Amino acid sequence: MRQAPGAVVLALDGELDHDTAGPLRAALDEEISAGSGRLVVDCSSLRFCDSTGLNVLLRARLAALDAGGSLELAGLRPPVVRMFEITGAHAVFRVHSDLDEALAQPPHER
């Protein structure tokens, strides 16, 4: 996790599944509770995401919105993109091609 201008960036690596979702859930909950505002999840090193990981991201997105913030995704790789397309989740997230693009964009208005 790192601070960037106007956002907190959480970088994911490896696989996001039932066995690895807990630390992400805790980190997202902590940032949302702290009022971090705009969260950008860098998925450029994420090779796989299952339904558990997707649910963590979806719930965190709703919690961030309820807290007046946002949760955006950057750098989705093809296997992860496929999961998001199959489930329709790509339509609910603001997705950027990479982290640089995400940080160059202004925060999304509610």
C-alpha positions as CSV (number, residue, x, y, z in Angstrom):
1,M,0.0,0.0,0.0
2,R,1.3,3.5,-0.8
3,Q,0.1,7.0,-1.0
4,A,-0.1,8.7,-4.4
5,P,-1.4,12.2,-5.2
6,G,-5.1,12.0,-4.5
7,A,-5.3,8.3,-4.0
8,V,-4.1,5.3,-1.9
9,V,-2.7,2.5,-4.1
10,L,-3.0,-1.1,-3.1
11,A,-0.9,-3.4,-5.3
12,L,-1.9,-7.0,-5.7
13,D,0.4,-9.8,-6.7
14,G,0.0,-13.5,-7.6
15,E,-3.5,-15.0,-7.0
16,L,-6.5,-13.5,-5.3
17,D,-8.6,-16.4,-4.1
18,H,-10.2,-18.0,-1.0
19,D,-6.8,-18.5,0.6
20,T,-5.4,-15.0,0.0
21,A,-8.5,-12.7,0.1
22,G,-8.3,-12.1,3.9
23,P,-5.3,-9.7,3.9
24,L,-6.8,-7.7,1.0
25,R,-10.2,-7.5,2.8
26,A,-8.4,-6.3,6.0
27,A,-6.3,-3.7,4.1
28,L,-9.4,-2.4,2.2
29,D,-11.5,-2.2,5.4
30,E,-8.7,-0.3,7.2
31,E,-8.3,2.2,4.4
32,I,-12.1,2.8,4.0
33,S,-12.5,3.1,7.8
34,A,-9.7,5.7,7.8
35,G,-11.5,7.7,5.2
36,S,-8.9,7.3,2.6
37,G,-11.3,8.5,-0.2
38,R,-10.0,7.2,-3.5
39,L,-8.6,3.7,-3.5
40,V,-6.8,2.4,-6.7
41,V,-6.1,-1.4,-6.7
42,D,-3.2,-2.1,-9.0
43,C,-3.9,-5.5,-10.5
44,S,-1.0,-5.5,-13.0
45,S,0.8,-8.4,-11.2
46,L,-2.4,-10.3,-10.4
47,R,-2.5,-13.5,-12.4
48,F,-5.8,-15.0,-11.1
49,C,-8.9,-13.9,-9.3
50,D,-11.7,-16.3,-8.2
51,S,-15.2,-15.5,-6.9
52,T,-14.0,-14.9,-3.4
53,G,-11.5,-12.3,-4.5
54,L,-14.1,-10.7,-6.7
55,N,-16.6,-10.5,-3.9
56,V,-14.0,-8.8,-1.7
57,L,-13.5,-6.1,-4.3
58,L,-17.2,-5.7,-4.9
59,R,-18.0,-5.3,-1.2
60,A,-15.1,-2.9,-0.7
61,R,-16.4,-0.8,-3.7
62,L,-19.8,-0.5,-2.0
63,A,-18.3,0.3,1.3
64,A,-16.0,2.9,-0.3
65,L,-19.0,4.5,-2.0
66,D,-21.0,4.5,1.2
67,A,-18.1,6.3,2.9
68,G,-18.0,8.9,0.1
69,G,-15.0,7.5,-1.6
70,S,-14.3,5.2,-4.6
71,L,-12.5,2.0,-5.4
72,E,-11.0,1.7,-8.9
73,L,-9.0,-1.0,-10.7
74,A,-5.9,-0.6,-12.8
75,G,-3.9,-3.0,-15.0
76,L,-6.2,-6.0,-15.3
77,R,-4.5,-8.9,-17.0
78,P,-6.3,-11.1,-19.5
79,P,-7.2,-14.0,-17.1
80,V,-8.6,-11.5,-14.6
81,V,-10.4,-9.5,-17.3
82,R,-12.1,-12.7,-18.3
83,M,-13.5,-13.2,-14.8
84,F,-14.8,-9.7,-14.7
85,E,-16.4,-10.0,-18.1
86,I,-18.0,-13.3,-17.4
87,T,-19.5,-12.0,-14.1
88,G,-20.4,-8.5,-15.4
89,A,-18.3,-6.9,-12.8
90,H,-16.3,-4.9,-15.4
91,A,-19.5,-2.8,-15.7
92,V,-19.5,-1.7,-12.1
93,F,-15.9,-0.8,-11.6
94,R,-14.0,2.1,-13.0
95,V,-11.1,0.3,-14.8
96,H,-7.9,1.9,-16.1
97,S,-5.4,0.3,-18.5
98,D,-2.6,0.8,-16.0
99,L,-1.7,2.6,-12.8
100,D,-0.2,5.7,-14.5
101,E,-3.5,6.2,-16.4
102,A,-5.5,5.8,-13.2
103,L,-3.5,8.3,-11.3
104,A,-3.6,10.8,-14.2
105,Q,-7.4,10.8,-14.1
106,P,-9.4,12.9,-11.7
107,P,-11.4,11.1,-9.1
108,H,-14.7,9.8,-10.3
109,E,-17.7,11.9,-9.3
110,R,-20.5,10.0,-7.6
